[in-house]
Amino acid sequence: HGQNALTVLCRGNASPDVLQIFLEYDEDKKTVLHVDDTGRLPIHVYMLRNRDPECIRLLLQGMIQGRIHRVGLDNWKREFRIMLQSMTDTYERDFATRDRLDIICAELQQYIHRANLLELAVWKASCLLGVHESPTSCLMKTTMSEILDSAALQSNAKDPNMYSADNFKKECRVKSGAEIIIPGVLSFLEDEPIERILQEFQSLGYVATTNHQDFPAS
């Protein structure tokens, strides 16, 4: 069924110790992104029958923690899209599993949204620096169109034929330092979505109250 070793472990209800050892050897944490022939990620497979909170925590950590530092900002966005697409698009008839997947997706989407807002703020700051605005005048310009107007005025004063708004924005994005700033900030926030997911699972009875406990056989 297109399963990798981690998927097999998740289907077999591996203990937290076994999962931890396996994920430690997977330095790039690529196995947590593997989609089997049914479209399921390993965490999806695990939650079909198992509810050990420590195993779920380990899988979520593999999906989130340190990923942006390992792969860079653009690849991080791509990998998160893969995870979200798998969890949202794959049909799941079990209500509890579907609900847990939706909870994970909601938290991941919120996490990505925070990263996108930060990237836009960093990009805007770079655009302001690109027109050499003073701190006081920067506060007066709140929209990108105002910044672009300033850039156009400065550029046209030098050479009216050289200015391009698209090129100016692209150049400022490259110079913004987002590839360094965003991973540095997000590293302080990586635990938050994991904890919120587990807390909601706990409140809804979606995780076991004792370690390494399966769902009752149906």
C-alpha positions as CSV (number, residue, x, y, z in Angstrom):
1,H,0.0,0.0,0.0
2,G,2.9,2.4,-0.5
3,Q,3.9,2.3,3.1
4,N,7.3,3.3,4.5
5,A,8.8,2.0,7.7
6,L,7.3,4.7,9.8
7,T,3.8,4.0,8.4
8,V,4.2,0.4,9.3
9,L,5.3,1.3,12.9
10,C,2.3,3.6,13.2
11,R,-0.1,1.0,11.9
12,G,1.4,-1.5,14.4
13,N,1.0,0.7,17.4
14,A,4.7,1.2,18.1
15,S,5.6,2.4,21.5
16,P,6.9,6.0,22.1
17,D,10.4,4.7,22.7
18,V,10.5,2.9,19.3
19,L,9.1,5.9,17.5
20,Q,11.6,8.2,19.1
21,I,14.6,6.0,18.2
22,F,13.3,5.7,14.6
23,L,12.8,9.5,14.2
24,E,16.2,10.2,15.7
25,Y,17.8,8.2,12.9
26,D,15.7,10.1,10.4
27,E,17.6,13.3,10.7
28,D,15.8,15.2,7.9
29,K,12.4,13.9,9.2
30,K,11.3,13.0,5.6
31,T,9.5,9.8,6.7
32,V,6.7,11.9,8.5
33,L,5.9,13.4,5.1
34,H,5.5,10.1,3.3
35,V,2.0,9.7,1.8
36,D,0.9,6.1,1.3
37,D,-1.3,4.9,-1.6
38,T,-4.4,5.9,0.3
39,G,-3.2,9.4,0.7
40,R,-2.5,9.1,4.4
41,L,0.5,10.5,6.3
42,P,2.0,8.4,9.1
43,I,0.2,10.4,11.8
44,H,-3.1,9.8,10.0
45,V,-2.4,6.0,10.0
46,Y,-1.5,6.1,13.7
47,M,-4.6,7.9,14.8
48,L,-6.9,5.4,13.0
49,R,-6.5,3.0,15.9
50,N,-4.1,4.4,18.4
51,R,-4.2,7.3,20.8
52,D,-1.0,7.4,22.9
53,P,-0.4,11.2,23.4
54,E,3.4,10.7,23.5
55,C,3.4,9.0,20.1
56,I,1.2,11.8,18.7
57,R,3.6,14.4,20.2
58,L,6.6,12.7,18.6
59,L,5.0,12.6,15.2
60,L,3.9,16.2,15.4
61,Q,7.4,17.3,16.5
62,G,8.8,15.4,13.5
63,M,6.4,17.3,11.2
64,I,7.0,20.8,12.7
65,Q,10.1,21.2,14.9
66,G,13.3,22.3,13.1
67,R,11.9,21.8,9.6
68,I,12.3,25.4,8.5
69,H,15.9,25.4,9.5
70,R,16.6,22.2,7.7
71,V,14.9,23.0,4.3
72,G,14.7,26.8,4.1
73,L,11.6,29.0,4.0
74,D,10.3,28.2,0.5
75,N,10.7,24.4,0.9
76,W,9.1,24.7,4.3
77,K,6.0,26.2,2.8
78,R,5.9,23.5,0.1
79,E,6.2,20.7,2.7
80,F,3.5,22.2,4.8
81,R,1.2,22.3,1.8
82,I,1.9,18.6,1.2
83,M,0.9,17.8,4.8
84,L,-2.2,20.0,4.7
85,Q,-3.3,18.6,1.4
86,S,-3.0,15.0,2.6
87,M,-4.9,15.6,5.8
88,T,-7.7,17.7,4.2
89,D,-8.2,15.9,0.8
90,T,-7.9,12.3,2.0
91,Y,-11.3,10.8,2.6
92,E,-11.8,9.5,6.2
93,R,-15.0,7.9,7.3
94,D,-14.2,7.7,11.0
95,F,-15.6,10.8,12.6
96,A,-13.0,10.9,15.5
97,T,-10.1,10.6,13.2
98,R,-11.5,13.1,10.8
99,D,-12.0,15.6,13.6
100,R,-8.5,15.1,14.9
101,L,-7.1,15.7,11.4
102,D,-9.1,18.9,11.1
103,I,-7.8,20.1,14.5
104,I,-4.2,19.5,13.4
105,C,-4.9,21.3,10.1
106,A,-6.4,24.3,11.8
107,E,-3.4,24.7,14.0
108,L,-0.9,24.2,11.2
109,Q,-2.8,26.8,9.1
110,Q,-2.7,29.3,11.9
111,Y,1.0,28.6,12.3
112,I,1.6,29.2,8.6
113,H,-0.5,32.4,8.8
114,R,1.7,33.8,11.5
115,A,4.8,33.0,9.4
116,N,3.2,34.8,6.4
117,L,2.3,37.9,8.4
118,L,5.9,38.0,9.6
119,E,7.3,37.6,6.1
120,L,5.1,40.5,4.9
121,A,6.2,42.7,7.8
122,V,9.8,42.0,7.0
123,W,9.3,42.6,3.3
124,K,7.6,45.9,4.0
125,A,10.4,47.0,6.3
126,S,12.9,46.1,3.5
127,C,10.8,48.2,1.0
128,L,10.9,51.1,3.4
129,L,14.7,50.8,3.7
130,G,14.8,50.6,-0.1
131,V,13.5,54.1,-0.4
132,H,15.8,55.3,2.4
133,E,13.0,56.6,4.6
134,S,13.7,58.0,8.0
135,P,12.0,56.3,11.0
136,T,9.5,59.2,11.3
137,S,8.5,59.1,7.6
138,C,8.3,55.3,7.7
139,L,5.5,55.6,10.3
140,M,3.6,57.9,8.0
141,K,3.5,55.4,5.1
142,T,1.2,52.5,5.9
143,T,0.5,51.0,2.5
144,M,2.6,49.5,-0.2
145,S,1.3,51.9,-2.8
146,E,2.7,54.8,-0.7
147,I,6.1,53.1,-0.5
148,L,6.1,52.4,-4.3
149,D,5.2,56.1,-4.9
150,S,8.3,57.2,-3.0
151,A,10.4,54.6,-4.8
152,A,9.1,55.8,-8.2
153,L,9.8,59.5,-7.3
154,Q,13.4,58.6,-6.3
155,S,14.0,56.5,-9.3
156,N,12.5,58.9,-11.8
157,A,14.7,61.7,-10.4
158,K,17.7,59.6,-11.5
159,D,16.3,57.9,-14.6
160,P,12.6,57.8,-15.5
161,N,13.1,54.7,-17.7
162,M,14.7,52.5,-15.0
163,Y,11.9,52.2,-12.5
164,S,9.8,49.0,-12.2
165,A,7.5,48.4,-9.2
166,D,7.7,44.6,-9.7
167,N,11.5,44.7,-9.8
168,F,11.7,47.0,-6.8
169,K,9.5,44.6,-4.7
170,K,11.4,41.5,-5.9
171,E,14.7,43.2,-5.0
172,C,13.5,44.2,-1.6
173,R,12.1,40.7,-0.9
174,V,15.5,39.2,-1.7
175,K,17.3,41.7,0.5
176,S,14.8,41.5,3.4
177,G,16.6,38.7,5.2
178,A,13.4,36.7,5.6
179,E,15.2,33.4,5.1
180,I,17.1,34.2,8.3
181,I,14.6,36.2,10.3
182,I,11.6,33.9,10.0
183,P,13.3,30.6,10.9
184,G,14.8,32.4,13.9
185,V,11.4,33.7,15.1
186,L,9.4,30.5,14.4
187,S,11.9,28.4,16.4
188,F,10.5,30.0,19.5
189,L,6.9,29.2,18.4
190,E,7.2,25.6,17.3
191,D,6.0,24.0,20.5
192,E,2.8,26.1,20.7
193,P,0.7,24.4,18.0
194,I,1.8,20.9,19.3
195,E,0.7,21.8,22.8
196,R,-2.6,23.3,21.6
197,I,-3.4,20.2,19.5
198,L,-2.7,17.8,22.4
199,Q,-4.7,19.9,24.8
200,E,-7.7,19.9,22.5
201,F,-7.3,16.2,22.0
202,Q,-7.3,15.7,25.7
203,S,-10.4,17.8,26.3
204,L,-12.3,15.8,23.7
205,G,-11.1,12.4,24.9
206,Y,-9.1,11.8,21.7
207,V,-5.9,10.7,23.6
208,A,-5.4,8.0,26.2
209,T,-5.2,9.0,29.8
210,T,-2.5,6.3,30.3
211,N,0.5,5.7,28.1
212,H,0.4,3.5,25.1
213,Q,-3.3,2.7,25.0
214,D,-5.2,1.6,22.0
215,F,-8.8,2.4,21.1
216,P,-11.0,-0.5,22.1
217,A,-11.6,-3.1,19.4
218,S,-14.8,-2.5,17.6
